[in-house]
Amino acid sequence: MNLSRTTNPKIISVANQKGGVGKTTTTINLGASLARTGRRVLLIDLDPQGNASTGLGVDVATRSVTTYDVLTGDALPSDAAISTSVENLLIIPATTDLSSADINLISNEKRSFMLYDALHQPDIDELKLDYILIDCPPSLNILTVNAMIASDSVVVPLQSEFFALEGLSQLMLTIREVRQTANEDLRIEGVVLTMYDKRNNLCQQVEADARNNLGDLVFQTVIPRNVRLSEAPSFALPVIDYDPASKGAVAYTELAAEIINKEQSSPSRRAS
């Protein structure tokens, strides 16, 4: 396979093996916020539940070419990517076909590198991308490993709740293992605190613990618990379009700016 693309979009996995931590919400709204700055962004829905696809208005009946087709090599990324209501934001949608990936790919000796191969073909150049965001499933399975091997970095949403940090240990071990065996350049882009209520003492304690233990890995931006963030997917919109003045929209705009600024201050990335 010819892996000789000429563009070099930054690839970021959004991962946490715990469900309900704001992973898909972060993928959608970070993607939309990056796109709002004029960057071209591709969102890859790698979760069999397909919530990112639904949250951006992609009806199940229209998902004829999906992430599964890209993984298996039956479709190129440019064939699968479709436009969303957000300018500069594309998505490769998912269906429940992905739930059988573990079984269907087990006989493929390159099963952990299938997404890497798909995203490093010259075809990806046609999309003229600056960023690729991968919405991982809430588990550390073959799909999440594929995402990490294909990625430059990982954003970890961390819900501001008791035991939040304890749940991070297995994810960190997985990232370390991928770095040691398959992608030595993989790094943690950052940990973002989600569902944060500054009036809640527990949230403040979780933030203090996270910053004490993880230091600069924790983004300065925190994502508040915000009803507009919860409502936006039911209107098939990112919060930045649903209610641009809401605290959730402002927070994800700030998170996007933080990621852009971090990249500009340390521009070295994996070569194409």
Order of alpha helices (4+ residues) and beta strands (2+ residues): beta-alpha-beta-alpha-alpha-alpha-beta-beta-alpha-alpha-beta-alpha-beta-alpha-beta-alpha-alpha-alpha-alpha
